[in-house]
Amino acid sequence: MSGFSLSSEPFTLLRDCNAVMVPQGDGVSLPAGQIGYSLLARGCSFTVYVEGNLFRIAGVDADACAFPLRPAPAARR
């Protein structure tokens, strides 16, 4: 499986970035210079494919991937 499709956007991390492995939920740090593919932007996070693994990157760290910033949603009352 290639892990990405023709609609996937390639990116190179501009800085170290915290991410969460999918589906394990383990927190990791992806290093600056890492190449990956954007698979899904939903809500306030991104799912990316990097070296055969899926990761979720929070919207506040979108600048590390040169994606538009996606702020966290406001707290519900």
PyRosetta script that sets phi, psi and omega in degrees:
from pyrosetta import init, pose_from_sequence

init()
pose = pose_from_sequence("MSGFSLSSEPFTLLRDCNAVMVPQGDGVSLPAGQIGYSLLARGCSFTVYVEGNLFRIAGVDADACAFPLRPAPAARR")
pose.set_psi(1, 133.5)
pose.set_omega(1, -178.6)
pose.set_phi(2, -77.0)
pose.set_psi(2, -28.9)
pose.set_omega(2, 178.4)
pose.set_phi(3, 86.3)
pose.set_psi(3, -7.0)
pose.set_omega(3, 178.1)
pose.set_phi(4, -144.9)
pose.set_psi(4, 164.1)
pose.set_omega(4, -178.2)
pose.set_phi(5, -122.7)
pose.set_psi(5, 179.5)
pose.set_omega(5, 179.2)
pose.set_phi(6, -62.2)
pose.set_psi(6, -23.0)
pose.set_omega(6, 179.5)
pose.set_phi(7, -87.8)
pose.set_psi(7, -5.1)
pose.set_omega(7, 178.7)
pose.set_phi(8, -70.8)
pose.set_psi(8, 141.3)
pose.set_omega(8, 179.1)
pose.set_phi(9, -101.3)
pose.set_psi(9, 122.6)
pose.set_omega(9, 175.6)
pose.set_phi(10, -72.1)
pose.set_psi(10, 150.7)
pose.set_omega(10, 176.6)
pose.set_phi(11, -149.4)
pose.set_psi(11, 160.8)
pose.set_omega(11, 172.3)
pose.set_phi(12, -124.8)
pose.set_psi(12, 127.2)
pose.set_omega(12, -179.7)
pose.set_phi(13, -63.8)
pose.set_psi(13, 130.7)
pose.set_omega(13, -178.9)
pose.set_phi(14, -86.3)
pose.set_psi(14, -19.1)
pose.set_omega(14, 178.6)
pose.set_phi(15, -153.0)
pose.set_psi(15, 166.0)
pose.set_omega(15, 173.4)
pose.set_phi(16, -57.8)
pose.set_psi(16, 145.7)
pose.set_omega(16, -173.3)
pose.set_phi(17, -145.2)
pose.set_psi(17, 133.0)
pose.set_omega(17, 174.4)
pose.set_phi(18, -74.5)
pose.set_psi(18, 143.4)
pose.set_omega(18, 179.3)
pose.set_phi(19, -149.3)
pose.set_psi(19, 166.5)
pose.set_omega(19, 177.3)
pose.set_phi(20, -122.6)
pose.set_psi(20, 127.8)
pose.set_omega(20, 178.6)
pose.set_phi(21, -68.3)
pose.set_psi(21, 139.1)
pose.set_omega(21, 178.2)
pose.set_phi(22, -109.4)
pose.set_psi(22, 129.4)
pose.set_omega(22, 2.2)
pose.set_phi(23, -96.0)
pose.set_psi(23, 2.9)
pose.set_omega(23, -173.4)
pose.set_phi(24, -59.8)
pose.set_psi(24, -37.0)
pose.set_omega(24, -179.0)
pose.set_phi(25, 86.6)
pose.set_psi(25, 6.5)
pose.set_omega(25, 179.2)
pose.set_phi(26, -75.1)
pose.set_psi(26, 134.2)
pose.set_omega(26, 175.7)
pose.set_phi(27, -78.7)
pose.set_psi(27, 137.8)
pose.set_omega(27, 179.1)
pose.set_phi(28, -138.9)
pose.set_psi(28, 166.4)
pose.set_omega(28, 172.7)
pose.set_phi(29, -117.3)
pose.set_psi(29, 119.2)
pose.set_omega(29, 176.5)
pose.set_phi(30, -89.5)
pose.set_psi(30, 133.4)
pose.set_omega(30, -174.1)
pose.set_phi(31, -81.0)
pose.set_psi(31, 151.5)
pose.set_omega(31, 173.4)
pose.set_phi(32, -55.5)
pose.set_psi(32, 141.6)
pose.set_omega(32, -179.8)
pose.set_phi(33, 93.5)
pose.set_psi(33, -12.5)
pose.set_omega(33, 179.3)
pose.set_phi(34, -64.4)
pose.set_psi(34, 135.9)
pose.set_omega(34, 178.2)
pose.set_phi(35, -101.2)
pose.set_psi(35, 139.2)
pose.set_omega(35, 178.8)
pose.set_phi(36, -154.2)
pose.set_psi(36, -172.6)
pose.set_omega(36, -179.4)
pose.set_phi(37, -132.5)
pose.set_psi(37, 132.4)
pose.set_omega(37, 176.2)
pose.set_phi(38, -78.5)
pose.set_psi(38, 126.7)
pose.set_omega(38, -179.5)
pose.set_phi(39, -105.4)
pose.set_psi(39, -38.1)
pose.set_omega(39, -172.2)
pose.set_phi(40, -154.9)
pose.set_psi(40, 133.5)
pose.set_omega(40, 172.4)
pose.set_phi(41, -118.2)
pose.set_psi(41, 112.9)
pose.set_omega(41, -176.5)
pose.set_phi(42, -139.9)
pose.set_psi(42, 133.2)
pose.set_omega(42, -179.9)
pose.set_phi(43, 61.7)
pose.set_psi(43, -122.8)
pose.set_omega(43, -177.1)
pose.set_phi(44, -115.4)
pose.set_psi(44, 31.2)
pose.set_omega(44, 178.2)
pose.set_phi(45, -148.3)
pose.set_psi(45, 169.3)
pose.set_omega(45, 179.5)
pose.set_phi(46, -124.7)
pose.set_psi(46, 142.0)
pose.set_omega(46, 170.5)
pose.set_phi(47, -105.0)
pose.set_psi(47, 128.8)
pose.set_omega(47, -177.1)
pose.set_phi(48, -128.7)
pose.set_psi(48, 156.3)
pose.set_omega(48, 178.6)
pose.set_phi(49, -111.5)
pose.set_psi(49, 120.0)
pose.set_omega(49, -178.4)
pose.set_phi(50, -136.0)
pose.set_psi(50, 120.8)
pose.set_omega(50, 176.0)
pose.set_phi(51, 45.9)
pose.set_psi(51, 48.1)
pose.set_omega(51, 175.3)
pose.set_phi(52, 82.6)
pose.set_psi(52, 4.8)
pose.set_omega(52, -179.5)
pose.set_phi(53, -125.6)
pose.set_psi(53, 154.4)
pose.set_omega(53, 175.1)
pose.set_phi(54, -100.9)
pose.set_psi(54, 140.9)
pose.set_omega(54, 178.8)
pose.set_phi(55, -136.9)
pose.set_psi(55, 150.2)
pose.set_omega(55, 171.6)
pose.set_phi(56, -107.0)
pose.set_psi(56, 129.8)
pose.set_omega(56, 177.6)
pose.set_phi(57, -115.2)
pose.set_psi(57, 128.3)
pose.set_omega(57, -179.8)
pose.set_phi(58, -64.4)
pose.set_psi(58, 147.3)
pose.set_omega(58, -179.5)
pose.set_phi(59, -57.3)
pose.set_psi(59, -30.4)
pose.set_omega(59, 179.7)
pose.set_phi(60, -68.9)
pose.set_psi(60, -16.3)
pose.set_omega(60, 177.3)
pose.set_phi(61, -101.9)
pose.set_psi(61, 12.0)
pose.set_omega(61, -177.7)
pose.set_phi(62, -59.4)
pose.set_psi(62, -30.4)
pose.set_omega(62, -179.7)
pose.set_phi(63, -61.7)
pose.set_psi(63, -26.2)
pose.set_omega(63, 178.4)
pose.set_phi(64, -64.0)
pose.set_psi(64, -27.5)
pose.set_omega(64, -179.7)
pose.set_phi(65, -101.4)
pose.set_psi(65, 2.2)
pose.set_omega(65, -175.3)
pose.set_phi(66, 64.1)
pose.set_psi(66, 29.3)
pose.set_omega(66, 173.1)
pose.set_phi(67, -92.7)
pose.set_psi(67, 159.0)
pose.set_omega(67, 173.8)
pose.set_phi(68, -61.4)
pose.set_psi(68, 139.0)
pose.set_omega(68, 179.2)
pose.set_phi(69, -61.6)
pose.set_psi(69, 139.5)
pose.set_omega(69, 177.1)
pose.set_phi(70, -124.5)
pose.set_psi(70, 98.0)
pose.set_omega(70, -177.0)
pose.set_phi(71, -65.5)
pose.set_psi(71, 154.2)
pose.set_omega(71, 176.2)
pose.set_phi(72, -65.4)
pose.set_psi(72, 147.3)
pose.set_omega(72, 179.7)
pose.set_phi(73, -66.4)
pose.set_psi(73, 152.6)
pose.set_omega(73, 177.4)
pose.set_phi(74, -68.1)
pose.set_psi(74, 148.5)
pose.set_omega(74, 179.1)
pose.set_phi(75, -66.6)
pose.set_psi(75, 139.1)
pose.set_omega(75, 177.6)
pose.set_phi(76, -81.3)
pose.set_psi(76, 148.0)
pose.set_omega(76, 179.5)
pose.set_phi(77, -100.2)
pose.dump_pdb("model.pdb")
